[in-house]
Amino acid sequence: MRQKFSLSFLSRGFTSFVKLPARYLTVRIKQIVAFGVVGFIIAAMLPGCSPVYVLRAAYEEGKILWRREPISDFIQKPDVTQETQEKLRLVLSVRDYARDVLKFNVGGSYSSYSYVDRPDLTYVVVAAPKTELKPYTWWFLIVGSVPYKGYFSKEDAQTEIERLKALDYDTNLRASAAFSTLGWFDDPLLAHLLRYDKVRLSEVVFHELFHNTLYLKGAGAFNESSANFVGHRAAIEFFRERFGDGSAEHQRALQLWNEEREFGSFIAEGVGTLRELYARKIPREDKLRLREEVFVRIKADWARRVADRPGHRFRAFSQQPLNNAILMHYSVYLKDLDLFESIYESCGRNLVKSIDAVLAAVAKGGEPFEAVRAWLEKSAQDQSTVLR
């Protein structure tokens, strides 16, 4: 009712000057309202941040929302290439699949497109102590503690990097092409995502849409890892149903998930080795010296593992600098992926049932990874009892 009232009231004011289609007015009015609301919501989410950070975030998110236009309209433009049209139609199909088959809380997300006028969308800062594998966290009112902080300005992100380095933290700065407002706004498809191939694009959209369905306050690693599992498995099932078992798209989706799990397990092994080192009762200087040797071994081991696989998604890992912050970044997104895969197997390789199982496992609170393990153990016991 409020929406209809606003449309009626504002449209009378506009039509006294120009005649615009009602649909256009509806979209623009929503955007105007969103501009006002976005500042309030972001201010509520980021109470521990400076006013400048809050204003910049509100401004940039407001621009994204203002520039939204329905994908169904955008693809009709004569200057949109066929490849872009195909990817945009794919996104709409992914969105429908997420809503109708997987029962995600989709809302209006990814039904619109928004152009971003800079090379990278956001810049993400991660930090960790030099002799401890524990991420530095930032606290926000709505989402709780998170092991990363995003910036729309690279200069601002670099300033935070320098602040953390001065406090003797390892740091990592990376660009990100997507983010979720967790259902507070109808997130559009951002132009940056169109540079991905169709399978990778679909996986990212499934990942971000799942955040609208499940996001636990203060559980950053669980949120990202579970969304990683769901995003990849959803893409596999989507392309199998769309193009057939064994199709190029289905095989590509399987490959990406297998590579993700393989690399996640490899990182976990390296993290385990470093935890043992940091737990030793030796001088800090020795830990810093010895960790560099471990870093070299980790990169060399990975280079050997993927030597005959030039297309591996994480092949470049062995060429990049390494520190605790970089390892924490990977740990956040790749933690215990095989745990979720075990849930999938336990649920008869049914993704909908697997998602329901994860939701049920974490519903009572507590440490979410432990809750999922407890669910898996109980499920195994129940199945064993039935077999008897």
Secondary structure, DSSP 8 states (H G I E B T S, - for coil): -HHHHHHHHHHHHHHTT----HHHHHHHHHHHHHHHHHHHHHHHH-TTS-HHHHHHHHHHHHHHHHT-EEHHHHTTSTTS-HHHHHHHHHHHHHHHHHHHTS----TTTTSEEE---SS-SEEEEEEEETT------EEETTTEEES-EEES-HHHHHHHHHHHHHTTEEEEEEEES----TTSS---EEGGGGGS-HHHHHHHHHHHHHHHH---TT-HHHHHHHHHHHHHHHHHHHHHHHH-TT-HHHHHHHHHHHHHHHHHHHHHHHHHHHHHHHHSSS-HHHHHHHHHHHHHHHHHHHHHHTTT-TT-TTGGGGGS---HHHHHHHHHHHTTHHHHHHHHHHTTT-HHHHHHHHHHHHTT-S-HHHHHHHHHHHHHHHHHHHH-
